[in-house]
Amino acid sequence: MQLTTAAIGNSRGIRLPKVLLDKHGFGDAVEAELRDDSLVLKPAKKARDGWEEAFRQMHEQGNDALLLPNFFWRRKRYCTIIEQF
């Protein structure tokens, strides 16, 4: 597919056909990657995409323990920490 570029300020842009955008799930943002002598465009990933599956796997493997103590678990401990500041 050959596309033409359009002037956008000091830059150049390309317009992608709606059919192409819909077919590949493009939204308002894209990820651009340079590979060899090509420019590859992909739909932008959503924030925290895949986190649910990663957390599930961590839980199954027992890797989901807190790294810091839970200061808010006991009110007395929480008040002691606040008073130190």
VOBA-1610 file (N, C-alpha, C; in pm, whole numbers, padded with zeros to 5 digits, always signed):
BEGIN
Met+00085-00117+00000Met+00000+00000+00000Met+00090+00123+00000Gln+00065+00214-00088Gln+00142+00337-00093Gln+00054+00450-00041Leu+00111+00529+00050Leu+00041+00641+00110Leu+00120+00768+00084Thr+00051+00880+00083Thr+00120+01007+00067Thr+00134+01074+00203Thr+00231+01163+00214Thr+00251+01237+00339Thr+00183+01373+00328Ala+00149+01428+00444Ala+00086+01559+00450Ala+00165+01647+00545Ala+00173+01775+00514Ala+00245+01869+00601Ala+00164+01893+00728Ile+00232+01880+00843Ile+00173+01910+00973Ile+00275+01997+01046Gly+00258+02129+01036Gly+00358+02220+01093Gly+00491+02198+01023Asn+00597+02175+01103Asn+00730+02148+01047Asn+00752+02000+01022Ser+00650+01918+01045Ser+00662+01773+01031Ser+00581+01724+00912Arg+00588+01596+00890Arg+00508+01530+00786Arg+00432+01417+00853Gly+00312+01392+00808Gly+00231+01286+00864Gly+00172+01200+00753Ile+00124+01084+00791Ile+00055+00997+00696Ile-00086+00972+00749Arg-00179+00953+00658Arg-00316+00920+00693Arg-00336+00772+00664Leu-00385+00702+00764Leu-00410+00560+00747Leu-00560+00539+00723Pro-00596+00455+00628Pro-00738+00431+00600Pro-00810+00373+00721Lys-00936+00411+00739Lys-01015+00367+00852Lys-01025+00215+00858Val-01037+00151+00744Val-01046+00005+00740Val-00922-00057+00803Leu-00806-00003+00773Leu-00680-00051+00829Leu-00675-00027+00980Leu-00718+00092+01023Leu-00719+00124+01167Leu-00812+00030+01243Asp-00931+00008+01190Asp-01028-00079+01257Asp-00981-00224+01259Lys-00928-00271+01149Lys-00885-00411+01139Lys-00775-00446+01239His-00685-00351+01264His-00570-00378+01351His-00583-00315+01490Gly-00696-00257+01520Gly-00723-00208+01655Gly-00649-00081+01694Phe-00622+00005+01597Phe-00556+00131+01628Phe-00654+00226+01694Gly-00606+00298+01795Gly-00685+00401+01861Gly-00622+00536+01838Asp-00621+00619+01942Asp-00564+00754+01930Asp-00412+00755+01935Ala-00351+00648+01982Ala-00205+00644+01995Ala-00149+00519+01926Val-00029+00532+01875Val+00039+00419+01810Val+00180+00407+01867Glu+00236+00288+01855Glu+00377+00267+01887Glu+00451+00254+01755Ala+00558+00328+01741Ala+00639+00323+01620Ala+00774+00260+01654Glu+00818+00170+01568Glu+00944+00098+01590Glu+01022+00095+01459Leu+01150+00125+01468Leu+01237+00116+01351Leu+01298-00023+01347Arg+01279-00091+01236Arg+01341-00224+01214Arg+01414-00220+01082Asp+01544-00235+01090Asp+01628-00228+00970Asp+01596-00099+00893Asp+01537-00111+00776Asp+01504+00008+00698Asp+01353+00030+00690Ser+01280-00020+00791Ser+01135-00010+00791Ser+01084+00060+00917Leu+00968+00121+00904Leu+00898+00180+01017Leu+00776+00093+01043Val+00769+00034+01162Val+00659-00055+01199Val+00568+00019+01296Leu+00439+00024+01264Leu+00340+00088+01351Leu+00253-00020+01414Lys+00230-00006+01545Lys+00146-00101+01619Lys+00049-00021+01704Pro-00068-00079+01735Pro-00157-00011+01830Pro-00084+00004+01963Ala-00101+00119+02026Ala-00036+00144+02156Ala-00098+00052+02260Lys-00013-00003+02346Lys-00061-00088+02455Lys-00126-00002+02561Lys-00227-00055+02623Lys-00294+00016+02732Lys-00207+00007+02857Ala-00216+00111+02940Ala-00143+00110+03066Ala-00182-00012+03147Arg-00085-00076+03205Arg-00104-00194+03290Arg-00162-00314+03213Asp-00145-00314+03082Asp-00191-00427+03002Asp-00110-00551+03038Gly-00176-00658+03073Gly-00110-00783+03109Gly-00076-00797+03256Trp-00101-00693+03336Trp-00068-00700+03479Trp-00149-00806+03551Glu-00276-00819+03517Glu-00361-00916+03587Glu-00304-01057+03575Glu-00265-01095+03455Glu-00207-01228+03434Glu-00074-01242+03507Ala+00009-01138+03504Ala+00138-01143+03573Ala+00118-01158+03724Phe+00022-01085+03781Phe-00005-01097+03925Phe-00059-01234+03960Arg-00142-01290+03873Arg-00194-01425+03897Arg-00081-01526+03902Gln+00012-01516+03807Gln+00126-01607+03805Gln+00214-01587+03928Met+00236-01463+03969Met+00316-01437+04089Met+00252-01501+04211His+00120-01490+04222His+00049-01547+04336His+00063-01700+04336Glu+00047-01761+04221Glu+00058-01907+04211Glu+00198-01954+04250Gln+00299-01874+04222Gln+00437-01911+04253Gln+00481-01864+04392Gly+00391-01797+04464Gly+00424-01750+04598Gly+00515-01628+04599Asn+00518-01553+04490Asn+00604-01435+04480Asn+00528-01305+04503Asp+00421-01309+04581Asp+00341-01188+04601Asp+00343-01138+04745Ala+00448-01170+04819Ala+00459-01123+04957Ala+00496-00975+04958Leu+00453-00904+05063Leu+00487-00763+05077Leu+00638-00747+05098Leu+00697-00650+05034Leu+00839-00625+05050Leu+00866-00538+05172Leu+00769-00457+05210Leu+00779-00372+05328Leu+00669-00413+05425Pro+00692-00393+05554Pro+00586-00427+05650Pro+00464-00338+05626Asn+00347-00391+05657Asn+00223-00317+05640Asn+00204-00228+05763Phe+00243-00100+05752Phe+00238-00007+05864Phe+00095+00028+05905Phe+00001+00009+05817Phe-00136+00049+05845Phe-00218-00065+05905Trp-00156-00179+05928Trp-00229-00294+05980Trp-00275-00270+06123Arg-00189-00215+06204Arg-00225-00187+06343Arg-00222-00037+06367Arg-00329+00015+06423Arg-00340+00159+06444Arg-00229+00211+06535Lys-00193+00139+06640Lys-00091+00186+06733Lys+00042+00205+06660Arg+00079+00110+06578Arg+00204+00119+06502Arg+00198+00238+06406Tyr+00085+00259+06343Tyr+00065+00370+06249Tyr+00085+00503+06321Cys+00025+00520+06439Cys+00038+00645+06514Cys+00182+00670+06554Thr+00255+00565+06590Thr+00395+00579+06628Thr+00477+00632+06511Ile+00452+00583+06392Ile+00526+00627+06274Ile+00496+00772+06244Ile+00370+00813+06252Ile+00332+00951+06224Ile+00398+01046+06325Glu+00405+01008+06449Glu+00463+01093+06552Glu+00613+01114+06530Gln+00679+01019+06467Gln+00823+01031+06441Gln+00853+01141+06339Phe+00759+01174+06256Phe+00779+01277+06153Phe+00743+01408+06213
//
